[in-house]
Amino acid sequence: MRGRPSAEANALDGEVILAAQAILEASEGNQVVIAITNVGHLSQFVDAREWRLIQ
């Protein structure tokens, strides 16, 4: 995705799987926000926010 690896070249990590699922949900018109502590990796693909900041 966008040429920015978030894992080793041969690995498909959980963050990429989660981002792909979120993108699919958003493409169906659903609002998607991923609550996570490590916002940096996922925010390059989807709307990801620090879970403590979501109200």
C-alpha positions as CSV (number, residue, x, y, z in Angstrom):
1,M,0.0,0.0,0.0
2,R,1.5,3.3,-1.1
3,G,4.9,1.7,-1.2
4,R,5.5,2.0,2.5
5,P,6.2,-1.3,4.1
6,S,5.1,-1.9,7.7
7,A,6.5,-5.4,8.0
8,E,9.3,-7.5,6.5
9,A,9.1,-8.0,2.7
10,N,7.8,-11.6,3.0
11,A,5.2,-10.9,5.8
12,L,1.6,-9.8,5.6
13,D,1.2,-8.3,9.0
14,G,-2.0,-7.8,11.0
15,E,-2.0,-4.1,10.5
16,V,-2.2,-4.5,6.7
17,I,-5.0,-7.0,7.1
18,L,-6.9,-4.6,9.4
19,A,-6.3,-1.7,7.1
20,A,-7.6,-3.7,4.1
21,Q,-10.8,-4.6,6.1
22,A,-11.3,-1.0,7.1
23,I,-10.9,0.1,3.4
24,L,-13.5,-2.4,2.3
25,E,-16.0,-1.2,4.9
26,A,-15.4,2.4,4.0
27,S,-15.9,1.6,0.3
28,E,-19.4,0.4,1.2
29,G,-20.2,3.8,2.7
30,N,-19.5,3.0,6.4
31,Q,-17.6,5.4,8.6
32,V,-14.5,3.5,9.9
33,V,-12.1,4.7,12.6
34,I,-9.5,2.2,13.9
35,A,-8.7,2.7,17.6
36,I,-5.0,1.8,18.2
37,T,-2.1,2.9,20.3
38,N,0.4,2.9,17.3
39,V,-1.3,5.4,15.0
40,G,1.7,6.0,12.8
41,H,1.6,2.8,10.8
42,L,-2.1,2.5,10.2
43,S,-2.8,6.2,9.6
44,Q,-0.9,6.1,6.3
45,F,-3.7,3.8,5.0
46,V,-6.9,4.6,6.9
47,D,-8.4,6.8,9.6
48,A,-6.6,5.6,12.7
49,R,-6.7,7.4,16.0
50,E,-5.3,7.0,19.5
51,W,-8.0,5.1,21.3
52,R,-7.9,7.4,24.4
53,L,-8.7,10.4,22.2
54,I,-11.8,8.9,20.5
55,Q,-15.0,10.1,22.2
